[in-house]
């Protein structure tokens, strides 16, 4: 097998792609196969990117929240298909948006189908994001970021009838808090981060680690400029965002990915059952198509479809490509991403997982996707 030279690949790619800096890692079920850091963590100061840099991983949080939920399913504290209302009264009697009055007031009617945990984990609940659904943004009106109001909205469709990327994982996190009596961060620290030795992962960055944080940037015509947004809300957050609030390092998150490759265990620590991992890795949404994301906030995200020529499915927390990907990953691989151009994939058929972490907006930036493709292609070239 050819050696995996991620450093050379990342150096050469960043010389051509204006992304500032990046960290890339690739591993399999047994070990880490390669890692690289290149470019600058902070262009304003010239600080170089480092392997132990701490990133806002945003929606890469969702996969962790899904694993936490499956732990509670295994213990009988949560059901995939019972109504979630007894656990989350806020979702017990949701309204369905049917349109708007001439004065802009939302027209609502009671939804006929109860929301379940399966709906939330598969983004078929009817809840979107304000940046992925113009109607949701209009129905919400002005709300404070990282507030409970920011994840509260009428449904865009009856649960289980369509796929829409949105705040569902935040409600999963709140269900975990309701059932355990712990904050989501405390629960994850005890049941996921601690056992996996993910020592740099959490909903806040410790004061003695702040110098390792990569500042968030925004692409503008004259380049990347500082954009001090705390995606999970920072100190102003009303709750721990199970949909997007975690900070982590590439090394920490690779341990999480390798746990998935090992069907729920790593280094003797069983996090979740192999049956749960198998369930999470199966398409749960039938003929619905997942993965397409239309953005109504181009400063935050571009329209995005990682596999535009495929009819992708969704498991209990992951996008699933039904055919081989153009850069190497096998059919049936699991993947998702985080808003500041953070990306991961898990390929059980090839026993391979990888990620690229960057820290700038908008999401699905062309240069960032080129970096991901280069790293992925090199990972499979070395795996031949």
HELIX and SHEET records of a PDB file:
HELIX    1   1 UNK A    6  UNK A   16  1                                  11    
HELIX    2   2 UNK A   58  UNK A   60  5                                   3    
HELIX    3   3 UNK A   61  UNK A   74  1                                  14    
HELIX    4   4 UNK A   89  UNK A   91  5                                   3    
HELIX    5   5 UNK A  117  UNK A  122  1                                   6    
HELIX    6   6 UNK A  134  UNK A  140  1                                   7    
HELIX    7   7 UNK A  148  UNK A  151  5                                   4    
HELIX    8   8 UNK A  168  UNK A  180  1                                  13    
HELIX    9   9 UNK A  184  UNK A  188  1                                   5    
HELIX   10  10 UNK A  189  UNK A  193  3                                   5    
HELIX   11  11 UNK A  207  UNK A  212  5                                   6    
HELIX   12  12 UNK A  234  UNK A  236  5                                   3    
HELIX   13  13 UNK A  250  UNK A  261  1                                  12    
HELIX   14  14 UNK A  274  UNK A  280  1                                   7    
HELIX   15  15 UNK A  366  UNK A  383  1                                  18    
SHEET    1   A 8 UNK A  47  UNK A  48  0                                        
SHEET    2   A 8 UNK A  32  UNK A  42 -1                                        
SHEET    3   A 8 UNK A  21  UNK A  27 -1                                        
SHEET    4   A 8 UNK A 352  UNK A 357 -1                                        
SHEET    5   A 8 UNK A 342  UNK A 347 -1                                        
SHEET    6   A 8 UNK A 334  UNK A 338 -1                                        
SHEET    7   A 8 UNK A 319  UNK A 320 -1                                        
SHEET    8   A 8 UNK A 313  UNK A 314 -1                                        
SHEET    1   B 2 UNK A  55  UNK A  56  0                                        
SHEET    2   B 2 UNK A 247  UNK A 248 -1                                        
SHEET    1   C 2 UNK A  95  UNK A 100  0                                        
SHEET    2   C 2 UNK A 106  UNK A 110 -1                                        
SHEET    1   D 3 UNK A 223  UNK A 226  0                                        
SHEET    2   D 3 UNK A 217  UNK A 220 -1                                        
SHEET    3   D 3 UNK A 360  UNK A 361  1                                        
SHEET    1   E 2 UNK A 265  UNK A 266  0                                        
SHEET    2   E 2 UNK A 269  UNK A 270 -1                                        
END                                                                             
